[in-house]
Amino acid sequence: MKITHLPTPWFHQQILAWYDQQGRHTLPWKKAINAYRVWVSEIMLQQTQVSTVIPYFKRFMKTFPNVKTLAKAPLDDVLHLWAGLGYYARGRNLHKTAQMIHQQYQDKFPSTVEALMELPGIGRSTAGAIVAQAFNLRAPICDGNVKRVLSRLHCIGGWPGQKEVEAILWELANHYTPSERVADYTQAMMDIGATLCTRSSPNCSACPLQKRCQAYAEDKQHIYPQKKPQKTLPSRQTLMLCLLNKNKEILLQQRPQKGIWGGLWSLPQFDDKETLTAFIQQHFGLKRLTLSPLVEIQHTFTHFHLTITPWQGKISKSTALQTEDLHWVDAKALKKLGFPAPVKKLLRYDMIAENM
């Protein structure tokens, strides 16, 4: 595919002039800017909108103001603040990377894309954003916003997630990245994609690149970039046990570090009622226990839909537990743990809360 590059002086002038007048200069991670703040914001912004990230970022910075405090914090504390952002591997990798920066780099972030990409959870675009914004060094980025702008600018066909298409977009991103004012340029490209060159309703009249945008000239903004081929998501079902004891404590289970909801706390989960009953007999010596159903919850992951059927019960004793992942937790302690969004919703139900 032959692409005619736009003149870089014109391109840079349009982008930076727009940013000076219209860019998002008040974003919280743009204040007291450093590599740590840029890194945290970039990880949070992966697959998540700015409006959602801002309150999480502020709370995170208040609790963990620097990489050292994050590195020394228990993972539970980190995941507690991350709960609700989704894609929890990001939170676990954030904690793991902080520990590596603290131990191997003496709390100083490396300033090269290559070194940053060796750290957990940091890909090429995120590494470029850190280098460009924190160190003002030349490094291209090609996140979803930039891909959308470049796809429309040059009418790049195909889904940007395809290797061939992604390679073309990275070549364009590298070509247009300047050597000066890199931090401003990088933020400007993300801002244009997020506020003007949006997925469904691009504001072309306000775009600084409108005059040379091929998609605009051909009235094909709705075609580019092409969407990911849709797949029908499979549906799965699971049961969750909401078990309370005489001390008004609820039984929780910490999930394995790897996999869905890794490291978070959850209600014990089962494939069917028989497995749930066997669990109660094994841990509490009860052959029968009266259980009442709560309202089902629907939750969608990237790869499947999940229907959660919660069952609530009470036991009249506080039996000691023999496994490290199972714990009785009181209402006060609940506020300090990290939960997946649907479990957090379950724990707020009046049926449970009134018994705590």
C-alpha positions as CSV (number, residue, x, y, z in Angstrom):
1,M,0.0,0.0,0.0
2,K,1.6,3.3,-1.2
3,I,1.1,6.2,1.2
4,T,1.9,9.8,0.4
5,H,3.1,11.5,3.6
6,L,2.0,14.9,4.4
7,P,4.6,17.6,4.8
8,T,5.9,17.3,8.4
9,P,6.3,21.1,9.0
10,W,2.7,21.7,8.1
11,F,1.5,18.7,10.1
12,H,3.5,19.7,13.3
13,Q,2.3,23.3,13.0
14,Q,-1.3,22.3,12.8
15,I,-1.2,19.8,15.6
16,L,0.8,22.0,18.1
17,A,-1.2,25.2,17.3
18,W,-4.4,23.4,18.0
19,Y,-3.0,21.9,21.2
20,D,-1.9,25.3,22.5
21,Q,-5.4,26.6,22.1
22,Q,-7.6,23.6,22.6
23,G,-5.6,20.8,24.2
24,R,-6.5,19.3,27.6
25,H,-4.0,21.1,29.7
26,T,-5.8,20.5,33.0
27,L,-5.7,16.7,33.2
28,P,-4.5,15.7,36.7
29,W,-1.5,13.8,35.4
30,K,-0.3,16.9,33.5
31,K,0.3,18.6,36.9
32,A,3.7,18.1,38.6
33,I,4.4,15.8,35.6
34,N,7.0,13.0,36.1
35,A,7.5,9.5,34.8
36,Y,5.6,7.9,37.7
37,R,2.4,10.0,37.2
38,V,2.6,9.5,33.4
39,W,3.0,5.8,33.8
40,V,0.1,5.3,36.2
41,S,-2.2,7.4,34.0
42,E,-1.2,5.6,30.8
43,I,-1.9,2.2,32.4
44,M,-5.2,3.3,33.7
45,L,-6.2,4.8,30.4
46,Q,-5.7,1.5,28.6
47,Q,-9.2,0.4,27.5
48,T,-10.7,3.1,29.8
49,Q,-12.1,6.6,29.2
50,V,-10.5,9.7,30.7
51,S,-13.7,10.6,32.6
52,T,-13.6,7.3,34.4
53,V,-9.9,7.4,35.1
54,I,-9.6,10.9,36.6
55,P,-11.2,10.1,40.1
56,Y,-9.3,6.8,40.2
57,F,-6.0,8.5,39.4
58,K,-6.6,11.2,42.1
59,R,-7.3,8.6,44.7
60,F,-4.3,6.5,43.6
61,M,-1.9,9.5,43.8
62,K,-3.2,10.4,47.2
63,T,-2.5,6.9,48.6
64,F,0.6,6.1,46.5
65,P,2.3,9.5,45.7
66,N,5.4,7.9,44.3
67,V,6.8,4.6,43.0
68,K,8.4,3.7,46.4
69,T,5.1,3.9,48.3
70,L,3.4,1.8,45.6
71,A,6.2,-0.8,45.6
72,K,6.0,-1.2,49.4
73,A,2.2,-1.4,49.6
74,P,0.5,-4.8,49.9
75,L,-1.1,-6.0,46.6
76,D,-4.5,-6.0,48.4
77,D,-4.3,-2.3,48.9
78,V,-3.5,-1.7,45.3
79,L,-6.3,-3.9,44.0
80,H,-8.7,-2.2,46.4
81,L,-8.1,1.1,44.7
82,W,-8.2,-0.5,41.3
83,A,-11.5,-2.2,41.8
84,G,-14.0,-1.0,39.3
85,L,-11.5,-0.1,36.6
86,G,-11.5,-3.6,35.2
87,Y,-8.7,-5.5,33.4
88,Y,-7.2,-6.3,36.7
89,A,-4.0,-7.6,35.3
90,R,-3.1,-4.0,34.8
91,G,-3.2,-3.4,38.6
92,R,-1.1,-6.5,39.3
93,N,1.4,-5.5,36.7
94,L,1.5,-1.9,38.1
95,H,2.4,-3.3,41.5
96,K,5.0,-5.7,40.1
97,T,6.6,-3.0,37.9
98,A,6.8,-0.6,40.9
99,Q,8.7,-3.2,42.9
100,M,11.1,-3.7,40.0
101,I,11.7,0.1,39.5
102,H,12.2,0.4,43.3
103,Q,14.6,-2.5,43.6
104,Q,16.5,-2.5,40.2
105,Y,16.4,1.2,39.3
106,Q,16.4,2.8,42.7
107,D,13.0,4.4,42.1
108,K,14.1,6.1,38.8
109,F,12.3,5.2,35.6
110,P,14.4,4.2,32.6
111,S,14.2,6.8,29.9
112,T,14.3,4.5,26.8
113,V,11.4,2.7,25.1
114,E,13.4,-0.6,25.0
115,A,14.1,-0.6,28.8
116,L,10.5,0.3,29.7
117,M,9.2,-2.5,27.5
118,E,11.1,-5.0,29.6
119,L,8.8,-4.1,32.5
120,P,5.4,-5.9,33.1
121,G,2.4,-4.3,31.5
122,I,4.3,-1.7,29.4
123,G,3.9,-2.1,25.7
124,R,5.5,-0.1,22.9
125,S,2.9,2.7,22.8
126,T,2.8,3.1,26.6
127,A,6.6,3.1,26.7
128,G,6.6,5.8,24.0
129,A,4.1,7.9,25.9
130,I,6.3,7.8,29.1
131,V,9.5,8.7,27.2
132,A,7.8,11.5,25.3
133,Q,5.8,13.1,28.1
134,A,8.0,12.5,31.1
135,F,11.4,13.0,29.4
136,N,10.4,15.0,26.3
137,L,12.5,12.7,24.2
138,R,11.4,11.6,20.7
139,A,9.3,8.4,20.9
140,P,6.3,7.6,18.7
141,I,3.0,6.4,20.2
142,C,0.3,4.5,18.4
143,D,-2.6,4.0,20.8
144,G,-6.3,3.7,19.8
145,N,-6.7,7.4,19.5
146,V,-3.7,7.9,17.3
147,K,-4.6,4.9,15.1
148,R,-8.0,6.3,14.5
149,V,-6.6,9.7,13.4
150,L,-4.0,8.2,11.1
151,S,-6.4,5.7,9.6
152,R,-8.8,8.5,8.6
153,L,-6.1,10.9,7.6
154,H,-4.7,8.4,5.0
155,C,-7.7,6.1,4.5
156,I,-5.9,3.1,5.9
157,G,-8.2,0.1,5.3
158,G,-8.4,-3.0,7.5
159,W,-8.8,-3.4,11.3
160,P,-5.9,-1.7,13.1
161,G,-5.4,-4.8,15.2
162,Q,-4.2,-6.7,12.2
163,K,-0.4,-7.0,12.0
164,E,-0.1,-5.6,8.5
165,V,-2.4,-2.6,9.2
166,E,-0.7,-1.9,12.6
167,A,2.7,-1.9,10.9
168,I,1.6,0.8,8.5
169,L,0.1,2.9,11.3
170,W,3.3,2.6,13.3
171,E,5.3,3.7,10.3
172,L,3.1,6.8,10.0
173,A,3.3,7.5,13.7
174,N,7.1,7.3,13.6
175,H,7.2,9.5,10.5
176,Y,5.1,12.3,12.0
177,T,6.6,12.3,15.5
178,P,8.8,15.5,15.8
179,S,12.1,15.9,17.6
180,E,11.0,19.1,19.5
181,R,8.0,19.6,21.8
182,V,7.5,15.9,21.8
183,A,5.5,15.9,25.0
184,D,3.0,18.5,23.7
185,Y,2.7,16.7,20.3
186,T,2.1,13.3,22.0
187,Q,-0.7,14.7,24.2
188,A,-2.1,16.6,21.2
189,M,-2.5,13.5,19.1
190,M,-4.2,11.7,21.9
191,D,-6.5,14.7,22.6
192,I,-7.5,15.0,18.9
193,G,-8.4,11.4,18.8
194,A,-10.3,11.5,22.1
195,T,-12.2,14.8,21.6
196,L,-12.5,15.4,17.9
197,C,-11.7,12.3,15.8
198,T,-14.1,10.2,17.8
199,R,-15.4,6.8,16.8
200,S,-19.0,7.6,16.0
201,S,-19.3,11.4,15.7
202,P,-16.1,13.0,14.6
203,N,-16.1,16.8,14.8
204,C,-14.3,17.4,11.5
205,S,-15.1,21.1,11.4
206,A,-12.9,21.7,14.4
207,C,-10.0,19.3,13.4
208,P,-6.7,21.0,12.5
209,L,-6.0,18.2,9.9
210,Q,-9.4,18.5,8.1
211,K,-8.0,20.2,5.0
212,R,-5.7,17.2,4.1
213,C,-7.8,14.3,5.6
214,Q,-8.6,11.8,2.9
215,A,-11.5,10.3,4.8
216,Y,-13.1,13.8,5.2
217,A,-12.5,14.6,1.5
218,E,-14.3,11.4,0.5
219,D,-16.9,11.6,3.2
220,K,-15.8,8.2,4.5
221,Q,-15.0,9.0,8.2
222,H,-17.5,6.3,9.2
223,I,-15.6,3.7,7.4
224,Y,-12.2,4.2,8.9
225,P,-10.8,2.7,10.9
226,Q,-12.5,-0.6,10.2
227,K,-14.0,-2.4,13.1
228,K,-12.8,-5.6,14.6
229,P,-14.6,-8.6,13.1
230,Q,-17.4,-9.4,15.5
231,K,-17.7,-12.7,17.3
232,T,-20.7,-14.0,19.1
233,L,-19.7,-14.2,22.8
234,P,-20.4,-17.5,24.5
235,S,-22.4,-17.5,27.8
236,R,-21.3,-19.1,31.0
237,Q,-23.0,-19.5,34.4
238,T,-21.6,-19.7,37.9
239,L,-22.9,-19.9,41.5
240,M,-21.6,-17.7,44.3
241,L,-22.0,-18.5,48.0
242,C,-22.9,-15.6,50.4
243,L,-22.3,-17.4,53.7
244,L,-22.6,-15.5,57.0
245,N,-21.7,-16.8,60.5
246,K,-22.9,-15.9,64.0
247,N,-20.4,-13.1,64.3
248,K,-21.9,-11.4,61.3
249,E,-18.8,-12.2,59.2
250,I,-19.0,-13.2,55.5
251,L,-16.9,-15.9,53.9
252,L,-14.5,-14.6,51.2
253,Q,-12.0,-16.3,49.0
254,Q,-9.0,-14.7,47.5
255,R,-8.6,-15.7,43.8
256,P,-5.4,-17.0,42.3
257,Q,-2.9,-14.3,41.1
258,K,-3.3,-15.5,37.5
259,G,-6.5,-15.6,35.6
260,I,-9.8,-13.7,35.8
261,W,-10.0,-11.3,38.8
262,G,-6.5,-12.4,39.7
263,G,-5.6,-11.5,43.3
264,L,-9.0,-10.0,44.1
265,W,-11.3,-11.1,46.8
266,S,-14.6,-12.9,45.8
267,L,-17.4,-14.9,47.2
268,P,-16.6,-18.7,46.8
269,Q,-17.6,-19.7,43.3
270,F,-19.0,-23.0,42.0
271,D,-20.0,-24.6,38.8
272,D,-23.2,-26.1,40.2
273,K,-25.3,-26.6,43.4
274,E,-23.8,-30.1,44.0
275,T,-20.3,-28.6,44.2
276,L,-21.5,-25.9,46.5
277,T,-23.1,-28.4,48.8
278,A,-20.0,-30.5,48.9
279,F,-17.9,-27.4,49.8
280,I,-20.2,-26.6,52.8
281,Q,-20.0,-30.2,54.0
282,Q,-16.2,-30.3,53.6
283,H,-15.4,-27.1,55.4
284,F,-18.2,-26.9,58.0
285,G,-19.4,-30.5,58.4
286,L,-23.0,-29.6,57.4
287,K,-24.8,-32.1,55.2
288,R,-27.7,-29.7,54.7
289,L,-27.9,-25.9,54.9
290,T,-30.9,-23.7,54.0
291,L,-29.9,-21.4,51.2
292,S,-32.0,-18.7,49.6
293,P,-31.3,-17.3,46.1
294,L,-30.5,-13.6,45.5
295,V,-31.0,-11.7,42.3
296,E,-28.9,-12.9,39.4
297,I,-26.2,-10.6,38.1
298,Q,-25.1,-10.4,34.4
299,H,-21.5,-9.5,33.7
300,T,-19.7,-9.3,30.4
301,F,-16.0,-9.9,29.9
302,T,-14.0,-9.4,26.7
303,H,-14.5,-13.0,25.7
304,F,-17.8,-14.2,27.3
305,H,-21.0,-13.3,29.1
306,L,-21.3,-14.5,32.7
307,T,-24.5,-15.1,34.7
308,I,-23.9,-15.1,38.5
309,T,-26.5,-16.8,40.7
310,P,-25.8,-15.9,44.3
311,W,-27.1,-18.2,47.2
312,Q,-27.2,-16.8,50.7
313,G,-27.1,-18.9,53.9
314,K,-26.2,-18.6,57.6
315,I,-24.4,-20.9,59.9
316,S,-24.7,-20.8,63.7
317,K,-21.0,-21.2,64.4
318,S,-17.7,-19.6,63.4
319,T,-15.7,-22.5,62.2
320,A,-11.9,-22.1,61.8
321,L,-10.9,-22.4,58.2
322,Q,-8.1,-24.7,57.1
323,T,-7.1,-23.0,53.8
324,E,-5.1,-19.9,53.2
325,D,-7.4,-18.4,50.6
326,L,-10.6,-18.6,52.7
327,H,-11.3,-16.0,55.4
328,W,-14.2,-14.8,57.5
329,V,-14.4,-11.0,57.0
330,D,-16.4,-8.4,59.0
331,A,-18.1,-5.3,57.5
332,K,-15.2,-3.0,58.5
333,A,-12.6,-5.1,56.8
334,L,-14.7,-5.3,53.6
335,K,-13.9,-1.7,52.9
336,K,-10.2,-2.4,52.7
337,L,-10.3,-5.2,50.1
338,G,-10.3,-5.2,46.3
339,F,-13.4,-6.9,44.7
340,P,-14.5,-7.5,41.1
341,A,-17.3,-5.1,40.2
342,P,-20.1,-7.8,40.2
343,V,-19.0,-9.1,43.6
344,K,-18.9,-5.6,45.0
345,K,-22.4,-5.1,43.8
346,L,-23.5,-8.3,45.5
347,L,-22.0,-7.2,48.8
348,R,-24.0,-4.0,48.7
349,Y,-27.3,-5.8,48.4
350,D,-29.6,-5.0,51.3
351,M,-30.2,-8.8,51.9
352,I,-26.5,-9.1,52.7
353,A,-25.9,-5.7,54.3
354,E,-28.7,-6.0,56.8
355,N,-27.1,-9.2,58.2
356,M,-23.6,-7.8,58.5
